[in-house]
Amino acid sequence: MPHYAHVLFDLDGTLVDSAPAILASYRDAFSATAREPVTSIDASIVGPPLLETLQMLAGTEDPGVIDALAGAFKASYDSTGYLQTAAYAGVGELLQALVAGGCTLAIATNKRLHPTQLILEHLGWARHFAAVYALDLFTPRLPDKATMIARLLADRGITREQAVYVGDRSEDGESADANGLPFIAATWGYGSLGSHELAPHWRAATSPAELAKAILDAS
């Protein structure tokens, strides 16, 4: 039996390098709406939900401005932009090994549901996941990742002793903590946590192979 029967994954920066696609679509959105971002569009902005990121980049919470930018972003990303998303080396093998080892996999991501599903289908991974959760899976939209993980656990009848959350940012670890889940930091992505950023009770995996061993090793 695997050490954890249920493995919950973040997506961006954990399983896939989506930064080039996301950043290109943010730039497209500002160009299409003839606006200038107030801060740099670079890899540091990847991770938070779309609307929060657009508010930060635009320097405003004005609904008209944000709605226009969001529409332009979605038009770019959901049509062809997401196709630039690349799997991190070894992740496909990781998912196959976990499923073969008896784990049930799920996604819990800040990314919108529609492009998440497009990416999983594009990479041939959709079959690996028993559940895919995003903030906009529900109406009203869930407020944060911790709430989303709690909903996933409740809906799927998963006890905290059975599961682990894997992500690449401190928000992921804090969301796992809020739900009483162990957390493993994937340190190969662009949100990679340094050793000084890891809470004492968090673990880190430097490669998908190391992560597979941590999850499947029941000793």
C-alpha positions in Angstrom: 0.0 0.0 0.0 1.2 3.6 -0.7 2.2 5.8 2.2 -0.7 8.2 1.0 -3.8 6.7 -0.6 -4.8 10.1 -2.0 -2.5 12.6 -3.6 -3.7 16.1 -4.2 -1.7 18.3 -6.6 -1.4 21.9 -7.4 -0.9 22.3 -11.2 1.1 25.4 -12.4 4.7 25.2 -11.3 4.2 21.7 -9.8 3.2 19.4 -12.7 3.5 21.8 -15.6 5.5 24.8 -16.7 2.7 27.1 -17.8 4.6 30.4 -17.3 5.4 31.2 -20.9 1.7 30.6 -22.0 0.3 32.5 -19.1 2.6 35.5 -19.4 2.0 35.7 -23.2 -1.8 35.8 -22.6 -1.5 38.5 -19.9 0.5 40.6 -22.4 -2.1 39.9 -25.1 -4.9 41.0 -22.7 -3.2 44.4 -22.0 -2.5 44.9 -25.6 -6.0 44.1 -26.7 -7.5 46.5 -24.2 -4.9 49.2 -24.9 -3.8 49.4 -21.3 -0.3 49.4 -19.7 0.4 47.2 -16.7 1.6 49.0 -13.6 4.1 46.2 -12.7 6.2 43.8 -14.7 4.6 40.8 -16.3 7.1 38.1 -15.4 7.2 34.7 -13.8 6.8 36.1 -10.3 3.1 36.8 -11.0 2.2 33.2 -11.9 0.2 31.3 -9.3 -2.6 33.5 -7.8 -6.0 33.4 -9.4 -6.7 35.3 -12.6 -8.8 38.2 -11.3 -6.5 38.9 -8.3 -3.5 38.9 -10.7 -5.2 41.2 -13.2 -6.1 43.7 -10.3 -2.5 43.7 -9.3 -1.2 44.2 -12.8 -3.8 46.9 -13.7 -3.5 48.7 -10.4 -7.2 48.8 -10.0 -10.2 46.8 -8.9 -12.6 48.6 -11.3 -15.0 45.9 -12.5 -15.2 47.3 -16.0 -11.4 47.3 -16.4 -10.9 43.9 -14.9 -13.8 42.3 -16.8 -12.4 43.5 -20.1 -8.9 42.3 -19.3 -10.2 38.9 -18.1 -12.2 38.5 -21.3 -9.1 39.3 -23.4 -6.9 36.9 -21.4 -9.4 34.1 -21.7 -9.8 34.6 -25.5 -6.0 34.3 -25.8 -5.3 31.5 -23.3 -8.3 29.3 -23.9 -7.9 29.2 -27.7 -4.2 28.6 -28.4 -2.2 29.9 -25.5 -2.6 26.9 -23.2 -1.0 24.7 -25.9 2.4 26.2 -24.9 2.1 24.5 -21.5 4.9 22.0 -21.0 5.1 19.1 -18.6 8.1 19.1 -16.3 10.5 16.2 -17.1 9.5 13.1 -15.2 6.0 14.2 -14.2 4.2 11.9 -16.7 6.1 8.9 -15.3 5.4 10.1 -11.7 1.6 10.1 -12.4 1.7 6.7 -14.0 3.7 5.3 -11.1 1.4 6.7 -8.4 -1.7 5.3 -10.1 0.0 1.9 -10.6 1.0 2.0 -7.0 -2.6 2.3 -5.8 -2.9 6.1 -5.3 -6.0 8.1 -6.2 -5.0 11.5 -7.7 -6.8 14.8 -7.7 -6.0 18.4 -8.8 -6.7 21.4 -6.6 -5.6 24.5 -8.4 -6.1 28.3 -8.5 -6.3 28.0 -12.3 -9.7 28.2 -13.9 -11.4 24.9 -14.5 -11.8 25.1 -18.2 -8.1 25.7 -19.1 -7.1 23.1 -16.5 -9.2 20.5 -18.2 -7.8 21.6 -21.6 -4.2 21.2 -20.4 -4.8 17.8 -18.8 -6.4 16.6 -22.1 -3.6 18.1 -24.2 -0.9 16.3 -22.1 -2.9 13.0 -22.0 -3.2 13.1 -18.2 -7.0 13.5 -17.7 -7.4 9.8 -17.1 -5.0 9.9 -14.2 -7.2 12.2 -12.1 -10.3 11.1 -10.2 -11.2 14.8 -9.4 -10.2 18.2 -10.7 -11.1 21.1 -8.5 -10.7 24.8 -9.2 -11.9 28.0 -7.5 -14.6 28.5 -10.2 -15.9 24.9 -10.0 -18.6 26.3 -7.8 -21.0 29.2 -7.7 -20.3 31.4 -5.9 -16.6 31.0 -6.6 -14.6 29.6 -3.7 -12.6 32.2 -1.8 -9.2 30.5 -1.6 -7.2 27.3 -2.0 -7.6 26.2 1.6 -11.4 26.2 1.2 -11.2 24.4 -2.1 -9.1 21.6 -0.5 -11.6 21.3 2.3 -14.4 21.0 -0.2 -12.5 18.3 -2.2 -11.9 16.3 1.0 -15.5 16.5 2.1 -17.0 15.7 -1.3 -14.7 12.7 -1.9 -14.9 11.4 1.6 -11.2 11.6 2.1 -9.8 11.6 5.6 -6.8 13.8 6.5 -4.8 10.7 7.4 -5.1 9.3 3.9 -4.0 12.3 1.9 -1.1 14.6 1.1 -0.9 17.9 -0.8 1.9 18.6 -3.3 2.6 22.2 -4.5 5.4 24.6 -5.2 4.5 27.8 -3.2 4.1 28.7 0.5 0.4 29.3 -0.2 0.2 25.6 -1.0 1.8 24.6 2.2 -0.3 26.9 4.2 -3.5 25.6 2.5 -2.4 22.1 3.4 -1.8 23.2 7.0 -5.3 24.7 7.2 -6.7 21.3 6.4 -4.4 19.2 8.6 -2.7 17.7 5.6 1.0 16.9 5.2 2.7 19.0 2.5 5.4 18.1 0.1 7.0 21.0 -1.8 7.9 20.3 -5.4 11.2 22.3 -5.7 11.7 21.8 -9.5 9.1 24.5 -10.5 9.2 28.2 -10.9 7.6 28.8 -7.5 10.3 26.6 -5.9 10.6 27.1 -2.2 14.1 27.4 -0.8 15.1 25.5 2.4 14.8 28.7 4.4 11.1 29.1 3.2 10.0 25.6 4.3 8.1 25.2 7.6 9.8 22.6 9.8 7.0 20.1 9.3 7.0 20.4 5.5 8.9 18.0 3.3 10.6 18.8 -0.1 11.2 16.7 -3.2 13.8 17.8 -5.7 12.5 15.6 -8.6 9.4 13.8 -9.6 11.2 10.5 -8.9 12.0 11.6 -5.4 8.4 12.6 -4.9 7.2 9.2 -6.1 9.4 7.4 -3.6 8.2 9.6 -0.7 4.5 8.8 -1.6 4.8 5.2 -2.4 7.3 4.1 0.3 5.2 2.7 3.1 8.2 2.0 5.3 
